Amino acid sequence: MLLIIAFAALWAFVPAPVAFARTGYPWVWEGLAMVALVWSFRTDLHFFERMGRTRREAVHDLLVHRLVSWPIALAIFVWSAGVQVIASGLGL
């Protein structure tokens, strides 16, 4: 949650050219993203274990869940931006 708040504050209070040009301390953002991923994995794993699954079955269910849902979420949220970047790169 703190990562989302910090990222939202950056984009709310800093002009876009300055936010894009920020090259100092990129490892901080990458590290915070890894913390969020690990926390999310642990939370989802705990959920699947609470559903009565063994640890191995919970990990399997979690991986299947992520392999199915994440590409769909990326297609929904990233596709339009990706098309715009490719089009601008081609000069369209």
N, CA, C and O atoms as CSV, one atom per row, in Angstrom:
chain,resi,resn,atom,element,x,y,z
A,1,MET,N,N,0.816,-1.175,0.000
A,1,MET,CA,C,0.000,0.000,0.000
A,1,MET,C,C,0.872,1.256,0.000
A,1,MET,O,O,0.556,2.241,-0.667
A,2,LEU,N,N,1.963,1.209,0.751
A,2,LEU,CA,C,2.854,2.372,0.780
A,2,LEU,C,C,3.492,2.622,-0.579
A,2,LEU,O,O,3.727,3.770,-0.957
A,3,LEU,N,N,3.772,1.546,-1.314
A,3,LEU,CA,C,4.331,1.711,-2.658
A,3,LEU,C,C,3.340,2.435,-3.562
A,3,LEU,O,O,3.726,3.316,-4.329
A,4,ILE,N,N,2.081,2.070,-3.474
A,4,ILE,CA,C,1.054,2.720,-4.288
A,4,ILE,C,C,0.917,4.182,-3.898
A,4,ILE,O,O,0.787,5.047,-4.765
A,5,ILE,N,N,0.946,4.466,-2.605
A,5,ILE,CA,C,0.841,5.850,-2.147
A,5,ILE,C,C,2.037,6.671,-2.615
A,5,ILE,O,O,1.862,7.798,-3.079
A,6,ALA,N,N,3.240,6.131,-2.504
A,6,ALA,CA,C,4.437,6.856,-2.940
A,6,ALA,C,C,4.415,7.087,-4.441
A,6,ALA,O,O,4.757,8.175,-4.905
A,7,PHE,N,N,4.020,6.088,-5.197
A,7,PHE,CA,C,3.967,6.227,-6.647
A,7,PHE,C,C,2.899,7.246,-7.051
A,7,PHE,O,O,3.124,8.057,-7.949
A,8,ALA,N,N,1.751,7.206,-6.398
A,8,ALA,CA,C,0.690,8.171,-6.691
A,8,ALA,C,C,1.123,9.585,-6.324
A,8,ALA,O,O,0.832,10.532,-7.056
A,9,ALA,N,N,1.815,9.736,-5.199
A,9,ALA,CA,C,2.294,11.065,-4.790
A,9,ALA,C,C,3.313,11.601,-5.791
A,9,ALA,O,O,3.304,12.790,-6.107
A,10,LEU,N,N,4.183,10.739,-6.287
A,10,LEU,CA,C,5.158,11.170,-7.290
A,10,LEU,C,C,4.459,11.751,-8.510
A,10,LEU,O,O,4.822,12.825,-8.990
A,11,TRP,N,N,3.463,11.042,-9.005
A,11,TRP,CA,C,2.788,11.499,-10.221
A,11,TRP,C,C,1.797,12.624,-9.958
A,11,TRP,O,O,1.421,13.340,-10.886
A,12,ALA,N,N,1.367,12.793,-8.711
A,12,ALA,CA,C,0.430,13.873,-8.389
A,12,ALA,C,C,1.137,15.204,-8.189
A,12,ALA,O,O,0.604,16.251,-8.557
A,13,PHE,N,N,2.336,15.174,-7.609
A,13,PHE,CA,C,2.982,16.420,-7.222
A,13,PHE,C,C,4.215,16.783,-8.041
A,13,PHE,O,O,4.773,17.866,-7.866
A,14,VAL,N,N,4.641,15.906,-8.921
A,14,VAL,CA,C,5.837,16.152,-9.732
A,14,VAL,C,C,5.420,16.196,-11.194
A,14,VAL,O,O,4.692,15.309,-11.641
A,15,PRO,N,N,5.855,17.197,-11.958
A,15,PRO,CA,C,5.523,17.236,-13.378
A,15,PRO,C,C,6.041,15.986,-14.101
A,15,PRO,O,O,7.080,15.433,-13.742
A,16,ALA,N,N,5.306,15.560,-15.114
A,16,ALA,CA,C,5.647,14.320,-15.830
A,16,ALA,C,C,7.072,14.315,-16.383
A,16,ALA,O,O,7.758,13.305,-16.226
A,17,PRO,N,N,7.561,15.391,-17.023
A,17,PRO,CA,C,8.943,15.338,-17.529
A,17,PRO,C,C,9.974,15.124,-16.423
A,17,PRO,O,O,10.983,14.454,-16.638
A,18,VAL,N,N,9.726,15.685,-15.256
A,18,VAL,CA,C,10.653,15.499,-14.136
A,18,VAL,C,C,10.562,14.067,-13.608
A,18,VAL,O,O,11.583,13.454,-13.295
A,19,ALA,N,N,9.345,13.535,-13.510
A,19,ALA,CA,C,9.166,12.163,-13.019
A,19,ALA,C,C,9.797,11.157,-13.974
A,19,ALA,O,O,10.399,10.179,-13.531
A,20,PHE,N,N,9.667,11.386,-15.279
A,20,PHE,CA,C,10.286,10.487,-16.245
A,20,PHE,C,C,11.799,10.593,-16.220
A,20,PHE,O,O,12.489,9.606,-16.475
A,21,ALA,N,N,12.330,11.772,-15.918
A,21,ALA,CA,C,13.770,11.991,-15.937
A,21,ALA,C,C,14.458,11.536,-14.659
A,21,ALA,O,O,15.686,11.570,-14.580
A,22,ARG,N,N,13.701,11.115,-13.666
A,22,ARG,CA,C,14.299,10.700,-12.396
A,22,ARG,C,C,15.093,9.423,-12.596
A,22,ARG,O,O,14.514,8.348,-12.754
A,23,THR,N,N,16.398,9.532,-12.591
A,23,THR,CA,C,17.240,8.349,-12.745
A,23,THR,C,C,17.951,7.998,-11.452
A,23,THR,O,O,18.560,6.932,-11.351
A,24,GLY,N,N,17.884,8.873,-10.466
A,24,GLY,CA,C,18.542,8.589,-9.198
A,24,GLY,C,C,17.811,7.519,-8.410
A,24,GLY,O,O,16.584,7.539,-8.314
A,25,TYR,N,N,18.543,6.608,-7.861
A,25,TYR,CA,C,18.040,5.553,-6.991
A,25,TYR,C,C,16.950,4.687,-7.634
A,25,TYR,O,O,15.900,4.491,-7.021
A,26,PRO,N,N,17.161,4.164,-8.841
A,26,PRO,CA,C,16.123,3.287,-9.418
A,26,PRO,C,C,15.972,1.990,-8.633
A,26,PRO,O,O,14.916,1.359,-8.677
A,27,TRP,N,N,17.010,1.588,-7.919
A,27,TRP,CA,C,16.936,0.346,-7.150
A,27,TRP,C,C,15.921,0.451,-6.024
A,27,TRP,O,O,15.402,-0.566,-5.565
A,28,VAL,N,N,15.629,1.667,-5.573
A,28,VAL,CA,C,14.622,1.823,-4.518
A,28,VAL,C,C,13.263,1.387,-5.044
A,28,VAL,O,O,12.562,0.617,-4.388
A,29,TRP,N,N,12.883,1.876,-6.229
A,29,TRP,CA,C,11.584,1.515,-6.813
A,29,TRP,C,C,11.539,0.036,-7.171
A,29,TRP,O,O,10.520,-0.627,-6.975
A,30,GLU,N,N,12.660,-0.481,-7.703
A,30,GLU,CA,C,12.688,-1.901,-8.057
A,30,GLU,C,C,12.606,-2.768,-6.804
A,30,GLU,O,O,11.920,-3.790,-6.795
A,31,GLY,N,N,13.298,-2.363,-5.760
A,31,GLY,CA,C,13.232,-3.109,-4.500
A,31,GLY,C,C,11.844,-3.082,-3.892
A,31,GLY,O,O,11.356,-4.097,-3.395
A,32,LEU,N,N,11.205,-1.913,-3.931
A,32,LEU,CA,C,9.845,-1.816,-3.410
A,32,LEU,C,C,8.868,-2.655,-4.228
A,32,LEU,O,O,7.925,-3.224,-3.678
A,33,ALA,N,N,9.087,-2.733,-5.526
A,33,ALA,CA,C,8.232,-3.580,-6.362
A,33,ALA,C,C,8.413,-5.049,-5.991
A,33,ALA,O,O,7.443,-5.807,-5.959
A,34,MET,N,N,9.647,-5.452,-5.712
A,34,MET,CA,C,9.886,-6.836,-5.308
A,34,MET,C,C,9.232,-7.130,-3.944
A,34,MET,O,O,8.682,-8.212,-3.738
A,35,VAL,N,N,9.297,-6.178,-3.035
A,35,VAL,CA,C,8.641,-6.351,-1.734
A,35,VAL,C,C,7.140,-6.540,-1.939
A,35,VAL,O,O,6.530,-7.406,-1.311
A,36,ALA,N,N,6.547,-5.735,-2.813
A,36,ALA,CA,C,5.111,-5.853,-3.076
A,36,ALA,C,C,4.778,-7.203,-3.708
A,36,ALA,O,O,3.758,-7.803,-3.371
A,37,LEU,N,N,5.619,-7.688,-4.614
A,37,LEU,CA,C,5.364,-8.989,-5.238
A,37,LEU,C,C,5.459,-10.128,-4.233
A,37,LEU,O,O,4.620,-11.029,-4.231
A,38,VAL,N,N,6.470,-10.091,-3.385
A,38,VAL,CA,C,6.618,-11.145,-2.375
A,38,VAL,C,C,5.454,-11.112,-1.386
A,38,VAL,O,O,4.908,-12.155,-1.024
A,39,TRP,N,N,5.079,-9.911,-0.955
A,39,TRP,CA,C,3.955,-9.779,-0.024
A,39,TRP,C,C,2.666,-10.303,-0.669
A,39,TRP,O,O,1.885,-11.001,-0.022
A,40,SER,N,N,2.450,-9.969,-1.929
A,40,SER,CA,C,1.265,-10.434,-2.637
A,40,SER,C,C,1.268,-11.958,-2.758
A,40,SER,O,O,0.234,-12.600,-2.573
A,41,PHE,N,N,2.430,-12.532,-3.069
A,41,PHE,CA,C,2.540,-13.983,-3.182
A,41,PHE,C,C,2.210,-14.652,-1.854
A,41,PHE,O,O,1.468,-15.634,-1.826
A,42,ARG,N,N,2.751,-14.132,-0.749
A,42,ARG,CA,C,2.499,-14.718,0.563
A,42,ARG,C,C,1.018,-14.612,0.951
A,42,ARG,O,O,0.446,-15.547,1.512
A,43,THR,N,N,0.410,-13.464,0.645
A,43,THR,CA,C,-1.001,-13.279,0.975
A,43,THR,C,C,-1.871,-14.255,0.190
A,43,THR,O,O,-2.762,-14.887,0.758
A,44,ASP,N,N,-1.617,-14.382,-1.108
A,44,ASP,CA,C,-2.399,-15.303,-1.929
A,44,ASP,C,C,-2.147,-16.752,-1.532
A,44,ASP,O,O,-3.071,-17.565,-1.533
A,45,LEU,N,N,-0.904,-17.082,-1.194
A,45,LEU,CA,C,-0.593,-18.440,-0.763
A,45,LEU,C,C,-1.345,-18.770,0.528
A,45,LEU,O,O,-1.888,-19.865,0.671
A,46,HIS,N,N,-1.373,-17.837,1.447
A,46,HIS,CA,C,-2.114,-18.042,2.693
A,46,HIS,C,C,-3.604,-18.241,2.405
A,46,HIS,O,O,-4.257,-19.075,3.033
A,47,PHE,N,N,-4.133,-17.476,1.457
A,47,PHE,CA,C,-5.545,-17.637,1.088
A,47,PHE,C,C,-5.810,-19.057,0.584
A,47,PHE,O,O,-6.760,-19.707,1.023
A,48,PHE,N,N,-4.969,-19.536,-0.337
A,48,PHE,CA,C,-5.196,-20.871,-0.887
A,48,PHE,C,C,-4.999,-21.948,0.180
A,48,PHE,O,O,-5.687,-22.968,0.148
A,49,GLU,N,N,-4.090,-21.746,1.112
A,49,GLU,CA,C,-3.925,-22.719,2.199
A,49,GLU,C,C,-5.144,-22.724,3.114
A,49,GLU,O,O,-5.538,-23.779,3.609
A,50,ARG,N,N,-5.741,-21.569,3.342
A,50,ARG,CA,C,-6.938,-21.482,4.179
A,50,ARG,C,C,-8.134,-22.139,3.504
A,50,ARG,O,O,-9.119,-22.466,4.167
A,51,MET,N,N,-8.057,-22.333,2.191
A,51,MET,CA,C,-9.140,-23.008,1.480
A,51,MET,C,C,-9.054,-24.531,1.636
A,51,MET,O,O,-9.829,-25.259,1.017
A,52,GLY,N,N,-8.118,-25.014,2.457
A,52,GLY,CA,C,-8.016,-26.437,2.736
A,52,GLY,C,C,-7.025,-27.172,1.854
A,52,GLY,O,O,-7.028,-28.403,1.818
A,53,ARG,N,N,-6.181,-26.446,1.145
A,53,ARG,CA,C,-5.198,-27.079,0.269
A,53,ARG,C,C,-3.897,-27.296,1.027
A,53,ARG,O,O,-3.592,-26.570,1.974
A,54,THR,N,N,-3.123,-28.307,0.604
A,54,THR,CA,C,-1.791,-28.483,1.171
A,54,THR,C,C,-0.885,-27.392,0.605
A,54,THR,O,O,-1.270,-26.673,-0.318
A,55,ARG,N,N,0.309,-27.273,1.158
A,55,ARG,CA,C,1.236,-26.246,0.686
A,55,ARG,C,C,1.530,-26.423,-0.810
A,55,ARG,O,O,1.529,-25.455,-1.571
A,56,ARG,N,N,1.780,-27.662,-1.215
A,56,ARG,CA,C,2.095,-27.940,-2.627
A,56,ARG,C,C,0.908,-27.605,-3.530
A,56,ARG,O,O,1.083,-26.991,-4.583
A,57,GLU,N,N,-0.277,-27.999,-3.130
A,57,GLU,CA,C,-1.480,-27.699,-3.922
A,57,GLU,C,C,-1.753,-26.196,-3.957
A,57,GLU,O,O,-2.187,-25.663,-4.978
A,58,ALA,N,N,-1.500,-25.517,-2.840
A,58,ALA,CA,C,-1.711,-24.070,-2.795
A,58,ALA,C,C,-0.755,-23.348,-3.731
A,58,ALA,O,O,-1.157,-22.412,-4.422
A,59,VAL,N,N,0.509,-23.772,-3.765
A,59,VAL,CA,C,1.474,-23.167,-4.683
A,59,VAL,C,C,1.052,-23.423,-6.119
A,59,VAL,O,O,1.133,-22.526,-6.958
A,60,HIS,N,N,0.602,-24.636,-6.412
A,60,HIS,CA,C,0.141,-24.964,-7.760
A,60,HIS,C,C,-1.048,-24.088,-8.152
A,60,HIS,O,O,-1.069,-23.512,-9.240
A,61,ASP,N,N,-2.032,-23.991,-7.266
A,61,ASP,CA,C,-3.206,-23.166,-7.552
A,61,ASP,C,C,-2.829,-21.701,-7.743
A,61,ASP,O,O,-3.370,-21.021,-8.615
A,62,LEU,N,N,-1.904,-21.226,-6.926
A,62,LEU,CA,C,-1.454,-19.841,-7.043
A,62,LEU,C,C,-0.767,-19.591,-8.376
A,62,LEU,O,O,-1.018,-18.576,-9.025
A,63,LEU,N,N,0.094,-20.506,-8.785
A,63,LEU,CA,C,0.780,-20.335,-10.071
A,63,LEU,C,C,-0.203,-20.383,-11.240
A,63,LEU,O,O,-0.083,-19.603,-12.185
A,64,VAL,N,N,-1.163,-21.285,-11.180
A,64,VAL,CA,C,-2.183,-21.344,-12.229
A,64,VAL,C,C,-2.995,-20.054,-12.245
A,64,VAL,O,O,-3.271,-19.497,-13.307
A,65,HIS,N,N,-3.369,-19.591,-11.072
A,65,HIS,CA,C,-4.131,-18.345,-10.978
A,65,HIS,C,C,-3.361,-17.189,-11.597
A,65,HIS,O,O,-3.923,-16.402,-12.358
A,66,ARG,N,N,-2.087,-17.085,-11.276
A,66,ARG,CA,C,-1.275,-15.986,-11.823
A,66,ARG,C,C,-1.041,-16.150,-13.320
A,66,ARG,O,O,-1.051,-15.159,-14.050
A,67,LEU,N,N,-0.834,-17.360,-13.787
A,67,LEU,CA,C,-0.608,-17.578,-15.221
A,67,LEU,C,C,-1.849,-17.287,-16.050
A,67,LEU,O,O,-1.742,-16.949,-17.229
A,68,VAL,N,N,-3.017,-17.413,-15.449
A,68,VAL,CA,C,-4.256,-17.122,-16.168
A,68,VAL,C,C,-4.634,-15.650,-16.054
A,68,VAL,O,O,-4.993,-15.023,-17.051
A,69,SER,N,N,-4.558,-15.096,-14.850
A,69,SER,CA,C,-5.078,-13.743,-14.643
A,69,SER,C,C,-4.123,-12.631,-15.045
A,69,SER,O,O,-4.580,-11.597,-15.531
A,70,TRP,N,N,-2.827,-12.795,-14.867
A,70,TRP,CA,C,-1.906,-11.705,-15.167
A,70,TRP,C,C,-1.826,-11.367,-16.647
A,70,TRP,O,O,-1.817,-10.181,-16.980
A,71,PRO,N,N,-1.767,-12.338,-17.559
A,71,PRO,CA,C,-1.775,-11.948,-18.985
A,71,PRO,C,C,-3.059,-11.216,-19.386
A,71,PRO,O,O,-3.026,-10.307,-20.216
A,72,ILE,N,N,-4.176,-11.612,-18.801
A,72,ILE,CA,C,-5.433,-10.923,-19.107
A,72,ILE,C,C,-5.378,-9.489,-18.593
A,72,ILE,O,O,-5.768,-8.559,-19.299
A,73,ALA,N,N,-4.896,-9.307,-17.364
A,73,ALA,CA,C,-4.781,-7.951,-16.803
A,73,ALA,C,C,-3.803,-7.105,-17.621
A,73,ALA,O,O,-4.067,-5.930,-17.872
A,74,LEU,N,N,-2.695,-7.682,-18.032
A,74,LEU,CA,C,-1.740,-6.936,-18.862
A,74,LEU,C,C,-2.360,-6.566,-20.198
A,74,LEU,O,O,-2.153,-5.458,-20.693
A,75,ALA,N,N,-3.112,-7.477,-20.782
A,75,ALA,CA,C,-3.756,-7.176,-22.059
A,75,ALA,C,C,-4.753,-6.030,-21.916
A,75,ALA,O,O,-4.877,-5.193,-22.810
A,76,ILE,N,N,-5.450,-5.998,-20.811
A,76,ILE,CA,C,-6.437,-4.941,-20.606
A,76,ILE,C,C,-5.781,-3.600,-20.326
A,76,ILE,O,O,-6.166,-2.589,-20.913
A,77,PHE,N,N,-4.798,-3.577,-19.439
A,77,PHE,CA,C,-4.256,-2.307,-18.966
A,77,PHE,C,C,-3.032,-1.818,-19.727
A,77,PHE,O,O,-2.771,-0.615,-19.740
A,78,VAL,N,N,-2.277,-2.700,-20.357
A,78,VAL,CA,C,-1.023,-2.290,-20.991
A,78,VAL,C,C,-1.153,-2.215,-22.511
A,78,VAL,O,O,-0.379,-1.508,-23.156
A,79,TRP,N,N,-2.099,-2.917,-23.085
A,79,TRP,CA,C,-2.208,-3.000,-24.530
A,79,TRP,C,C,-2.349,-1.624,-25.181
A,79,TRP,O,O,-1.646,-1.329,-26.148
A,80,SER,N,N,-3.236,-0.786,-24.676
A,80,SER,CA,C,-3.460,0.511,-25.311
A,80,SER,C,C,-2.212,1.380,-25.246
A,80,SER,O,O,-1.885,2.052,-26.224
A,81,ALA,N,N,-1.519,1.383,-24.134
A,81,ALA,CA,C,-0.280,2.161,-24.035
A,81,ALA,C,C,0.798,1.581,-24.929
A,81,ALA,O,O,1.555,2.328,-25.549
A,82,GLY,N,N,0.879,0.273,-25.006
A,82,GLY,CA,C,1.877,-0.367,-25.870
A,82,GLY,C,C,1.657,-0.052,-27.337
A,82,GLY,O,O,2.614,0.173,-28.078
A,83,VAL,N,N,0.410,-0.034,-27.755
A,83,VAL,CA,C,0.097,0.314,-29.139
A,83,VAL,C,C,0.511,1.739,-29.430
A,83,VAL,O,O,1.051,2.009,-30.502
A,84,GLN,N,N,0.278,2.653,-28.518
A,84,GLN,CA,C,0.660,4.043,-28.708
A,84,GLN,C,C,2.167,4.207,-28.780
A,84,GLN,O,O,2.661,4.993,-29.589
A,85,VAL,N,N,2.902,3.487,-27.958
A,85,VAL,CA,C,4.357,3.576,-27.997
A,85,VAL,C,C,4.889,3.039,-29.307
A,85,VAL,O,O,5.779,3.645,-29.903
A,86,ILE,N,N,4.369,1.922,-29.768
A,86,ILE,CA,C,4.806,1.346,-31.047
A,86,ILE,C,C,4.452,2.282,-32.191
A,86,ILE,O,O,5.269,2.497,-33.087
A,87,ALA,N,N,3.264,2.834,-32.177
A,87,ALA,CA,C,2.848,3.755,-33.258
A,87,ALA,C,C,3.724,4.994,-33.282
A,87,ALA,O,O,4.114,5.449,-34.357
A,88,SER,N,N,4.042,5.551,-32.117
A,88,SER,CA,C,4.901,6.746,-32.099
A,88,SER,C,C,6.318,6.389,-32.520
A,88,SER,O,O,6.997,7.207,-33.140
A,89,GLY,N,N,6.772,5.203,-32.201
A,89,GLY,CA,C,8.095,4.758,-32.631
A,89,GLY,C,C,8.188,4.593,-34.143
A,89,GLY,O,O,9.244,4.810,-34.737
A,90,LEU,N,N,7.082,4.211,-34.754
A,90,LEU,CA,C,7.036,4.049,-36.210
A,90,LEU,C,C,6.729,5.350,-36.914
A,90,LEU,O,O,6.742,5.409,-38.143
A,91,GLY,N,N,6.454,6.386,-36.159
A,91,GLY,CA,C,6.164,7.702,-36.758
A,91,GLY,C,C,4.734,7.840,-37.269
A,91,GLY,O,O,4.465,8.662,-38.146
A,92,LEU,N,N,3.838,7.061,-36.740
A,92,LEU,CA,C,2.438,7.123,-37.189
A,92,LEU,C,C,1.647,8.145,-36.403
A,92,LEU,O,O,0.454,8.326,-36.651
